Amino acid sequence: MRLRVANGGIVAGRAVLPAATIHVEDGRIADIAPDASGAPDIDLGGGWLVPGFIDTQVNGGGGVLFNDSITVEAIAAIGAAHARFGTTAFLPTLISDSPERIAAALDAADAAIAAGVPGVVGVHIEGPFINEARRGIHEADRIRPIDAGLAALLSRPRAGRVLLTVAPEIVGTEAIRALAGAGVLVSAGHSNATYEETKAAIAAGMTGFTHLFNAMSPLTHRAPGMVGAALDSAGTWCGLIVDNAHLHPATVRIAIKAKGLDRIMLVTDAMPSVGTDSDAFELQGKRIEVRDGVCTYADGTLAGSDLDMATAFRNTAAITGLPPADIVRMSSESAAAFLGLSATHGTLAAGRRADWVVLDAGLKPRETWIGGKPWPI
């Protein structure tokens, strides 16, 4: 299949092409030629064709919460809800839960990949090995220390990537080293770790920071904390929830300047309200209100977000003034690198998957393609 794309901007690697012909074979890009003679198959109308968004933190969507329904069908429903907003690869995310449900989540992600569910590339286990002092909306009675059995469960070979969010001061460097050595992607979050504890965890193999700034020890002038260690460590990736609620715009700009475009990942921390008109949902027995795109518990605690990746993309453009070609590096490329999927995902180039999203001139999603197939919005 050859598709002519014209009348806008096509972000192909570091190049921005005004028109191109994309040759797709077996769900992958065989070639992108900077030419589109003839009538376009995709008329951008002043908009953009960019790599599909990659979201490493998706708790739910389309009215489905992964914790409530740990099944292949639930993962498919969540993926379908987010595909409407340009997400072409994602990790369904389990909020702190029992060992049995952690095992079920790992197995469900494997089964979803085997079943060919579009977009799923692994699973994110967020907790329960976190610090109760920074638990946020996570239930205190689900927080637990890691043990040999759980470490072995998480370390088994899987069909996709396993991302694990931990508090390094609770888990310890030996466990982090063993998990990372087994291929688990270890990320820090819901943590009160000091700068020194965080740097020791990075030396042991931790490579990520889950929703930077939120639910972690802050940067102060004498105690840099986890945030300081994250910004001071070039070889790590940081997730940012750019929903105008979790972070002040200046904080977003500071983080991007400190880490660089290639080490920031836009994430949603999305809840089941995404893709619905719902104004509330249940989270582990708590009623969460959704107002003006913000999800909160009765006491005001933020409970994930009502954010989709296309909105995160637009918000980042508005906050930073960066062009779409730069924001792509945070919405697609960096997450692919963090997940070890750069050979197949994250950019439009020969050999990569034919995953992309068409954005209009206002950066709103018009059309999503996953594996060379259009996904209706």
C-alpha positions as CSV (number, residue, x, y, z in Angstrom):
1,M,0.0,0.0,0.0
2,R,1.3,3.4,-0.9
3,L,-0.3,6.5,0.7
4,R,0.2,10.0,-0.6
5,V,0.2,12.6,2.2
6,A,0.3,16.3,1.6
7,N,-0.7,19.8,2.6
8,G,0.8,19.9,6.1
9,G,3.8,18.7,8.1
10,I,4.9,15.1,8.2
11,V,7.3,14.5,11.1
12,A,9.7,11.7,9.9
13,G,12.6,11.4,12.3
14,R,14.2,14.8,12.6
15,A,12.8,15.9,9.3
16,V,9.5,17.8,8.6
17,L,8.2,17.0,5.1
18,P,5.5,19.1,3.4
19,A,4.5,16.0,1.4
20,A,5.5,12.4,1.2
21,T,4.5,9.0,-0.1
22,I,4.5,6.3,2.6
23,H,4.9,2.7,1.5
24,V,3.4,0.3,4.0
25,E,4.0,-3.5,4.0
26,D,2.8,-5.9,6.6
27,G,2.0,-3.2,9.1
28,R,5.4,-1.5,8.8
29,I,6.8,1.4,6.9
30,A,8.9,0.1,4.0
31,D,9.8,3.6,2.8
32,I,9.0,7.3,3.1
33,A,9.8,9.4,0.1
34,P,9.6,13.2,0.2
35,D,7.3,13.3,-2.7
36,A,3.5,13.1,-3.1
37,S,2.7,13.8,-6.8
38,G,-1.0,13.4,-7.6
39,A,-4.1,13.7,-5.4
40,P,-3.3,12.9,-1.7
41,D,-4.8,9.9,0.0
42,I,-4.4,11.9,3.3
43,D,-4.9,15.6,2.9
44,L,-3.5,17.2,6.1
45,G,-5.3,20.5,5.5
46,G,-2.6,22.5,7.3
47,G,-2.3,19.9,10.0
48,W,0.2,17.3,10.9
49,L,1.1,13.6,10.5
50,V,3.1,12.5,13.5
51,P,4.2,9.2,15.1
52,G,1.6,7.5,17.1
53,F,1.6,8.4,20.8
54,I,3.1,6.0,23.4
55,D,1.7,6.2,26.9
56,T,3.4,4.2,29.7
57,Q,0.7,4.9,32.3
58,V,-2.9,4.1,31.5
59,N,-5.1,3.1,34.4
60,G,-8.2,3.0,32.3
61,G,-10.4,4.5,29.6
62,G,-13.7,4.1,27.9
63,G,-15.4,3.5,31.3
64,V,-13.0,0.6,32.2
65,L,-10.6,0.6,35.1
66,F,-7.8,-2.1,34.8
67,N,-7.9,-2.8,38.5
68,D,-11.5,-3.7,38.3
69,S,-11.3,-5.8,35.2
70,I,-8.0,-7.6,34.7
71,T,-8.8,-9.2,31.4
72,V,-7.9,-9.2,27.7
73,E,-11.3,-7.6,27.0
74,A,-10.6,-4.8,29.4
75,I,-7.2,-4.1,27.9
76,A,-8.8,-4.0,24.5
77,A,-11.5,-1.6,25.6
78,I,-9.0,0.7,27.3
79,G,-6.8,0.7,24.2
80,A,-9.7,1.4,21.9
81,A,-10.7,4.4,24.0
82,H,-7.2,5.9,23.8
83,A,-6.7,5.1,20.2
84,R,-9.3,7.7,19.5
85,F,-6.8,10.3,20.8
86,G,-3.8,9.1,18.9
87,T,-2.3,6.5,21.3
88,T,-0.9,3.6,19.3
89,A,1.1,1.9,22.1
90,F,0.4,1.8,25.8
91,L,0.9,0.0,29.1
92,P,-2.3,-0.9,31.0
93,T,-1.5,0.1,34.5
94,L,-2.4,-1.6,37.8
95,I,-2.6,0.6,40.8
96,S,-1.3,-1.0,44.1
97,D,-3.1,-4.3,44.6
98,S,-2.7,-7.8,45.9
99,P,-0.1,-10.3,44.8
100,E,-2.9,-12.4,43.1
101,R,-4.1,-9.4,41.1
102,I,-0.5,-8.4,40.1
103,A,-0.1,-12.0,38.8
104,A,-3.4,-11.6,36.9
105,A,-2.3,-8.3,35.4
106,L,1.0,-9.7,34.1
107,D,-0.8,-12.7,32.6
108,A,-3.6,-10.6,31.1
109,A,-1.0,-8.4,29.3
110,D,0.7,-11.5,27.9
111,A,-2.6,-12.8,26.7
112,A,-3.6,-9.5,25.1
113,I,-0.4,-9.4,23.2
114,A,-0.9,-13.0,22.1
115,A,-4.4,-12.1,21.0
116,G,-3.2,-9.2,18.9
117,V,-4.9,-6.5,20.8
118,P,-3.9,-3.3,19.0
119,G,-1.4,-1.1,20.9
120,V,-0.6,-3.1,24.0
121,V,3.2,-3.5,24.5
122,G,3.4,-4.7,28.1
123,V,2.1,-3.8,31.6
124,H,2.8,-1.2,34.3
125,I,2.6,-2.3,37.9
126,E,2.5,0.9,39.9
127,G,3.1,-0.2,43.5
128,P,2.4,-1.7,46.0
129,F,6.1,-1.4,47.0
130,I,5.8,2.3,47.7
131,N,6.1,4.7,50.7
132,E,2.8,5.1,52.6
133,A,3.8,8.8,53.3
134,R,3.6,9.5,49.5
135,R,0.8,7.0,48.6
136,G,-1.6,9.6,47.2
137,I,-4.8,7.8,46.2
138,H,-3.2,4.3,46.6
139,E,-4.9,2.3,49.4
140,A,-2.7,2.0,52.5
141,D,-3.8,-1.6,53.2
142,R,-2.5,-2.7,49.8
143,I,1.0,-1.3,50.3
144,R,3.5,-4.1,51.2
145,P,7.2,-4.8,51.0
146,I,8.6,-6.8,48.1
147,D,9.5,-10.4,48.9
148,A,11.3,-13.2,47.0
149,G,8.1,-14.6,45.6
150,L,6.8,-11.3,44.2
151,A,10.3,-10.5,42.8
152,A,10.4,-13.9,41.1
153,L,6.9,-13.3,39.7
154,L,7.8,-9.9,38.3
155,S,11.1,-11.2,36.8
156,R,9.6,-14.0,34.7
157,P,10.0,-13.6,30.9
158,R,7.0,-11.9,29.4
159,A,5.6,-11.2,26.0
160,G,5.9,-7.4,26.5
161,R,7.6,-5.0,28.7
162,V,7.1,-5.0,32.5
163,L,7.4,-1.5,34.1
164,L,7.4,-1.5,37.9
165,T,7.0,1.7,40.0
166,V,8.6,1.5,43.4
167,A,9.8,3.6,46.3
168,P,13.6,2.9,46.2
169,E,14.0,3.6,49.9
170,I,11.5,0.8,50.6
171,V,12.6,-1.7,48.1
172,G,16.4,-1.3,48.4
173,T,19.2,-1.4,45.9
174,E,19.7,-5.2,45.9
175,A,16.1,-5.8,44.8
176,I,16.3,-3.1,42.2
177,R,19.5,-4.5,40.8
178,A,18.0,-8.0,40.6
179,L,14.8,-6.8,39.0
180,A,16.6,-4.6,36.4
181,G,19.0,-7.5,35.7
182,A,16.0,-9.6,34.9
183,G,14.7,-7.1,32.4
184,V,12.2,-5.3,34.5
185,L,12.0,-1.5,33.9
186,V,12.2,0.0,37.4
187,S,10.8,3.5,37.9
188,A,10.6,5.6,41.0
189,G,7.4,7.0,42.4
190,H,5.3,7.5,45.5
191,S,8.5,7.8,47.3
192,N,10.2,9.9,50.0
193,A,13.7,8.9,49.0
194,T,16.5,11.3,49.5
195,Y,18.8,12.5,46.7
196,E,21.4,10.0,47.8
197,E,19.0,7.1,48.0
198,T,17.6,7.9,44.6
199,K,21.1,8.1,43.0
200,A,22.0,4.7,44.6
201,A,18.9,3.2,43.0
202,I,19.9,4.7,39.6
203,A,23.3,3.1,40.0
204,A,21.6,-0.2,40.7
205,G,19.6,0.0,37.4
206,M,16.5,2.2,38.0
207,T,15.9,4.2,34.8
208,G,12.6,6.0,35.2
209,F,10.6,8.4,37.3
210,T,6.8,8.0,37.4
211,H,4.9,11.3,37.1
212,L,7.8,13.5,38.0
213,F,7.2,16.0,40.9
214,N,4.0,14.3,42.0
215,A,4.0,12.0,45.0
216,M,7.8,12.2,45.6
217,S,10.3,14.1,47.7
218,P,10.7,17.6,46.3
219,L,13.7,19.6,45.2
220,T,14.8,22.1,47.9
221,H,18.0,24.1,48.1
222,R,19.8,21.9,50.7
223,A,17.9,18.6,50.1
224,P,17.5,18.0,46.4
225,G,15.3,15.0,47.0
226,M,14.0,12.6,44.4
227,V,13.1,15.4,42.0
228,G,16.6,16.8,42.2
229,A,18.1,13.4,41.5
230,A,15.8,12.9,38.5
231,L,16.8,16.3,37.0
232,D,20.4,15.7,37.8
233,S,20.7,12.2,36.2
234,A,21.1,12.4,32.4
235,G,20.6,8.7,31.8
236,T,17.0,8.5,33.1
237,W,13.6,9.2,31.7
238,C,10.8,11.2,33.5
239,G,7.1,11.0,32.9
240,L,5.1,14.3,33.0
241,I,1.4,14.6,33.4
242,V,0.7,17.8,31.4
243,D,-3.0,18.4,32.3
244,N,-2.7,21.9,33.9
245,A,-3.6,20.3,37.3
246,H,-0.7,18.0,38.2
247,L,2.0,20.5,37.3
248,H,2.3,24.3,37.0
249,P,3.3,25.4,33.4
250,A,6.6,26.8,34.7
251,T,7.4,23.4,36.2
252,V,6.8,21.7,32.9
253,R,9.2,24.1,31.1
254,I,11.8,23.7,33.8
255,A,11.7,19.9,33.6
256,I,12.0,20.0,29.8
257,K,15.0,22.4,30.0
258,A,16.7,20.3,32.6
259,K,16.2,16.8,31.1
260,G,16.0,17.6,27.4
261,L,13.4,16.5,24.9
262,D,14.7,13.0,24.6
263,R,14.3,12.2,28.3
264,I,10.8,13.5,29.0
265,M,7.8,11.3,28.4
266,L,4.3,12.7,28.2
267,V,2.0,10.4,30.1
268,T,-1.7,10.5,31.0
269,D,-2.1,8.5,34.2
270,A,-5.6,8.2,32.6
271,M,-8.6,7.0,34.5
272,P,-11.8,5.3,33.1
273,S,-13.5,8.6,32.4
274,V,-11.2,9.2,29.4
275,G,-13.3,8.8,26.3
276,T,-16.6,9.1,28.2
277,D,-18.9,11.8,29.5
278,S,-18.8,10.4,33.0
279,D,-18.4,12.8,35.9
280,A,-17.5,10.2,38.5
281,F,-16.1,6.7,38.9
282,E,-15.2,4.2,41.7
283,L,-11.6,3.5,42.5
284,Q,-11.0,0.8,45.1
285,G,-14.2,1.7,47.0
286,K,-13.7,5.5,46.7
287,R,-15.9,7.8,44.7
288,I,-13.7,9.9,42.4
289,E,-15.2,13.1,40.9
290,V,-14.3,14.3,37.4
291,R,-14.6,18.1,37.1
292,D,-13.1,20.3,34.4
293,G,-10.8,17.4,33.3
294,V,-9.5,16.8,36.8
295,C,-10.1,13.6,38.9
296,T,-10.2,14.1,42.7
297,Y,-11.2,12.3,45.8
298,A,-13.5,14.0,48.3
299,D,-10.5,15.3,50.3
300,G,-9.0,16.9,47.2
301,T,-6.4,14.2,46.5
302,L,-5.7,13.9,42.8
303,A,-6.7,10.5,41.5
304,G,-5.0,10.0,38.2
305,S,-6.3,12.2,35.4
306,D,-9.0,12.6,32.7
307,L,-6.2,13.3,30.2
308,D,-5.6,11.8,26.8
309,M,-2.3,12.0,24.9
310,A,-3.6,14.4,22.2
311,T,-4.6,16.9,24.9
312,A,-1.3,16.4,26.6
313,F,0.4,17.2,23.2
314,R,-1.7,20.4,22.8
315,N,-1.1,21.5,26.4
316,T,2.6,21.0,26.0
317,A,2.6,23.1,22.8
318,A,0.7,25.9,24.5
319,I,2.9,25.8,27.6
320,T,6.3,25.7,25.9
321,G,5.8,27.2,22.5
322,L,7.7,24.3,21.0
323,P,6.8,23.1,17.4
324,P,5.1,19.8,16.9
325,A,8.3,18.2,15.6
326,D,9.9,18.8,19.0
327,I,6.9,17.6,21.1
328,V,6.9,14.3,19.1
329,R,10.2,13.5,20.8
330,M,8.3,13.6,24.2
331,S,5.1,12.0,23.1
332,S,6.6,9.1,21.1
333,E,10.3,8.8,20.7
334,S,11.4,9.0,24.4
335,A,8.9,6.5,25.6
336,A,10.0,4.1,22.8
337,A,13.6,4.5,24.0
338,F,12.7,4.0,27.6
339,L,10.8,0.8,26.8
340,G,13.6,-0.4,24.5
341,L,11.3,-0.3,21.5
342,S,13.1,2.3,19.3
343,A,13.7,-0.3,16.6
344,T,10.0,-0.7,16.0
345,H,8.1,2.3,17.6
346,G,8.3,6.0,18.2
347,T,9.3,7.5,14.9
348,L,8.2,7.4,11.2
349,A,11.0,5.7,9.3
350,A,11.7,2.6,7.2
351,G,11.4,-0.5,9.3
352,R,9.2,1.0,12.0
353,R,5.6,0.1,12.6
354,A,3.1,2.1,10.6
355,D,1.7,3.8,13.7
356,W,0.7,7.4,13.3
357,V,-1.9,10.1,14.1
358,V,-3.2,12.8,11.9
359,L,-3.7,16.1,13.8
360,D,-5.6,19.1,12.4
361,A,-4.1,22.6,12.4
362,G,-5.3,23.0,16.0
363,L,-3.5,19.7,17.0
364,K,-6.7,17.8,17.6
365,P,-6.7,14.2,16.4
366,R,-8.5,13.4,13.1
367,E,-7.3,9.9,12.3
368,T,-5.2,7.2,14.0
369,W,-3.4,4.3,12.2
370,I,-2.1,1.3,14.1
371,G,0.0,-1.3,12.3
372,G,-0.9,0.2,8.9
373,K,-4.7,0.1,9.6
374,P,-6.9,3.2,10.1
375,W,-8.6,3.4,13.5
376,P,-11.9,5.3,13.4
377,I,-12.2,8.3,15.7
